[in-house]
Amino acid sequence: MTIIQQFSRQLEQEAQTTRKMLAIVPNDKYDWKPHEKSMTIKRLATHIAELPTWIKMTLTTDELDFANNPYEVENVNSTGELLAYFEKNVEEGRAYLKEEYADKLSENWTLRSGDTIYSVEPKIDVLRMSLSQIIHHRAQLGVYLRLLDIPIPGSYGPSADESF
């Protein structure tokens, strides 16, 4: 199995689990957050849904410069819109996890804001980080949902809310 095939397989596995978690975000809690320093549930869920776009960005660019590309959050207002946004982004990610991009994986990719450089890493590491970010933020969302007393679906086996 090639590294591109491995990333593709992981995207599919994580998309399946992420889809289950995004599907239970309640429409009436989009402005809720567990702490004043936390993102709202809407912002967190939207960020999770957008992360597959990093696949294309990583493989087709050499950097992200926040100074030249101000971040704009997708405006979703319902769980249906959130899931549609996620599906669109997963489809985009799939389209770029192709062997034709394998030779790009060793090239460096830079994350910066003007002259401030946050990281310079091989694209293979940025792809791995992007998929890890989906997992990381999905776990955060699980905590948010747990605090709202919403049963959590299992990720890599049954959750405490699912019967064994």
JOMO-V786426 format. One record per residue. N is the residue number from 1. RES is the residue in three letters. D_FIRST is the distance of its C-alpha to the first C-alpha in Angstrom with 2 decimals. Layout:
((N & RES & D_FIRST) (N & RES & D_FIRST))
//
This chain:
((1 & MET & 0.00) (2 & THR & 3.80) (3 & ILE & 6.67) (4 & ILE & 8.19) (5 & GLN & 6.03) (6 & GLN & 6.63) (7 & PHE & 10.13) (8 & SER & 10.61) (9 & ARG & 10.04) (10 & GLN & 12.35) (11 & LEU & 14.77) (12 & GLU & 15.20) (13 & GLN & 15.85) (14 & GLU & 18.21) (15 & ALA & 19.85) (16 & GLN & 20.82) (17 & THR & 22.43) (18 & THR & 23.96) (19 & ARG & 25.44) (20 & LYS & 27.29) (21 & MET & 28.71) (22 & LEU & 29.82) (23 & ALA & 31.43) (24 & ILE & 33.94) (25 & VAL & 35.25) (26 & PRO & 38.94) (27 & ASN & 40.53) (28 & ASP & 43.68) (29 & LYS & 42.05) (30 & TYR & 40.45) (31 & ASP & 42.93) (32 & TRP & 42.62) (33 & LYS & 41.37) (34 & PRO & 41.77) (35 & HIS & 43.31) (36 & GLU & 45.01) (37 & LYS & 42.28) (38 & SER & 39.49) (39 & MET & 38.02) (40 & THR & 39.24) (41 & ILE & 37.01) (42 & LYS & 36.82) (43 & ARG & 35.69) (44 & LEU & 33.05) (45 & ALA & 31.65) (46 & THR & 31.71) (47 & HIS & 29.85) (48 & ILE & 27.08) (49 & ALA & 27.01) (50 & GLU & 26.87) (51 & LEU & 24.05) (52 & PRO & 21.31) (53 & THR & 23.39) (54 & TRP & 22.34) (55 & ILE & 18.97) (56 & LYS & 20.96) (57 & MET & 23.51) (58 & THR & 21.19) (59 & LEU & 19.41) (60 & THR & 22.73) (61 & THR & 25.27) (62 & ASP & 26.00) (63 & GLU & 27.96) (64 & LEU & 29.65) (65 & ASP & 33.35) (66 & PHE & 35.13) (67 & ALA & 38.44) (68 & ASN & 37.61) (69 & ASN & 35.54) (70 & PRO & 37.42) (71 & TYR & 35.41) (72 & GLU & 36.35) (73 & VAL & 35.51) (74 & GLU & 34.85) (75 & ASN & 37.82) (76 & VAL & 36.89) (77 & ASN & 39.74) (78 & SER & 38.36) (79 & THR & 35.40) (80 & GLY & 34.97) (81 & GLU & 34.79) (82 & LEU & 32.39) (83 & LEU & 29.95) (84 & ALA & 30.32) (85 & TYR & 29.64) (86 & PHE & 26.49) (87 & GLU & 25.21) (88 & LYS & 26.05) (89 & ASN & 24.14) (90 & VAL & 20.98) (91 & GLU & 21.19) (92 & GLU & 21.64) (93 & GLY & 18.63) (94 & ARG & 16.44) (95 & ALA & 18.09) (96 & TYR & 16.99) (97 & LEU & 13.32) (98 & LYS & 12.75) (99 & GLU & 11.29) (100 & GLU & 15.00) (101 & TYR & 15.21) (102 & ALA & 12.59) (103 & ASP & 15.58) (104 & LYS & 17.52) (105 & LEU & 15.57) (106 & SER & 17.71) (107 & GLU & 20.90) (108 & ASN & 23.31) (109 & TRP & 24.32) (110 & THR & 27.71) (111 & LEU & 29.23) (112 & ARG & 33.00) (113 & SER & 36.34) (114 & GLY & 38.46) (115 & ASP & 39.04) (116 & THR & 37.52) (117 & ILE & 33.96) (118 & TYR & 32.02) (119 & SER & 28.78) (120 & VAL & 27.01) (121 & GLU & 23.33) (122 & PRO & 20.24) (123 & LYS & 18.71) (124 & ILE & 15.48) (125 & ASP & 17.96) (126 & VAL & 19.83) (127 & LEU & 16.91) (128 & ARG & 16.30) (129 & MET & 20.08) (130 & SER & 20.37) (131 & LEU & 18.19) (132 & SER & 20.10) (133 & GLN & 23.29) (134 & ILE & 22.69) (135 & ILE & 22.49) (136 & HIS & 25.44) (137 & HIS & 27.68) (138 & ARG & 26.91) (139 & ALA & 28.23) (140 & GLN & 31.26) (141 & LEU & 31.82) (142 & GLY & 31.76) (143 & VAL & 34.59) (144 & TYR & 36.51) (145 & LEU & 36.26) (146 & ARG & 37.25) (147 & LEU & 40.28) (148 & LEU & 41.19) (149 & ASP & 41.00) (150 & ILE & 38.30) (151 & PRO & 36.16) (152 & ILE & 32.58) (153 & PRO & 29.63) (154 & GLY & 27.10) (155 & SER & 23.88) (156 & TYR & 21.91) (157 & GLY & 24.58) (158 & PRO & 28.20) (159 & SER & 30.39) (160 & ALA & 33.96) (161 & ASP & 35.12) (162 & GLU & 33.28) (163 & SER & 34.59) (164 & PHE & 32.73))
//
